[in-house]
């Protein structure tokens, strides 16, 4: 089953401040999503890691303006909420725009 064939379910997710939100997650058929409360911290750490890896080279080239877009789905892997980078608009899953003034 591919992500295109996958279904989604809604699961409760606890944010670091203790708030509970309902999040739609991809169900790939490899395991049941389950409805116990999941922690959002693994997803936050994945986003933070992506931003750090993208920001470092951008800071080296010192553009006047930078815009970064990436698509992300949430899935359950080994019972934990996880981030899955997916295709965004067009055929790119990571779009970076840098601007300099001349």
C-alpha positions in Angstrom: 0.0 0.0 0.0 1.4 3.4 -0.9 0.7 6.8 0.7 -1.6 7.5 -2.2 -3.6 4.5 -1.3 -3.5 5.2 2.4 -6.4 6.2 4.6 -6.3 8.6 7.6 -7.7 8.5 11.1 -8.0 11.2 13.8 -6.1 10.6 17.0 -5.7 12.7 20.2 -2.3 14.4 20.5 -0.9 16.1 23.6 1.1 19.3 23.0 4.0 20.2 25.2 1.8 22.6 27.1 -0.6 19.8 28.0 -3.3 20.8 25.5 -5.0 17.9 23.6 -5.7 18.4 19.9 -7.2 16.0 17.4 -4.8 15.3 14.5 -5.4 13.5 11.3 -2.7 10.9 10.7 -2.0 8.6 7.8 -3.0 5.0 8.2 -0.7 2.9 5.9 -2.1 -0.5 6.9 1.2 -1.6 8.5 -0.3 -1.2 12.0 -3.4 0.2 13.7 -3.3 3.9 14.5 -5.0 3.3 17.8 -6.7 6.1 19.8 -4.5 6.5 22.8 -3.1 10.0 23.3 0.1 10.5 21.3 2.9 13.0 22.2 3.6 15.8 19.7 7.2 16.2 20.8 8.7 13.7 18.1 7.0 15.8 15.4 8.2 19.1 16.9 11.8 17.6 17.0 11.5 16.6 13.4 10.4 20.1 12.3 13.1 21.7 14.4 15.8 19.4 12.8 14.5 20.2 9.3 14.6 23.9 10.0 18.1 23.7 11.4 19.4 21.8 8.4 17.8 24.1 5.9 18.7 27.4 7.8 22.4 26.7 8.1 23.3 26.8 4.4 20.8 29.7 3.8 22.6 31.7 6.5 25.9 31.1 4.8 24.8 32.7 1.5 23.1 35.6 3.3 20.1 36.4 1.2 18.0 39.5 1.9 14.9 37.2 2.1 14.4 33.5 2.2 11.2 31.5 2.0 11.0 27.7 2.7 8.0 25.5 2.1 7.8 21.8 2.7 4.9 19.4 3.0 4.5 17.1 6.0 2.0 14.5 6.9 1.6 12.9 10.3 1.7 9.1 10.6 2.0 6.5 13.3 5.2 4.4 13.4 5.9 2.0 16.2 3.0 3.4 18.1 4.5 7.0 18.0 3.4 10.0 16.1 5.9 10.8 13.4 6.4 13.4 10.7 6.5 12.3 7.0 7.8 14.7 4.4 5.5 14.6 1.4 5.2 16.2 -2.0 3.9 19.7 -1.9 2.8 21.8 -4.8 4.0 20.6 -8.2 6.6 17.9 -8.0 8.7 19.4 -5.2 8.6 18.3 -1.6 11.0 21.1 -0.6 10.8 24.6 -2.1 13.3 27.2 -1.2 13.3 30.8 -2.6 16.2 33.1 -1.9 16.4 36.9 -2.8 19.2 39.3 -2.9 19.3 43.0 -3.7 21.7 44.2 -6.4 
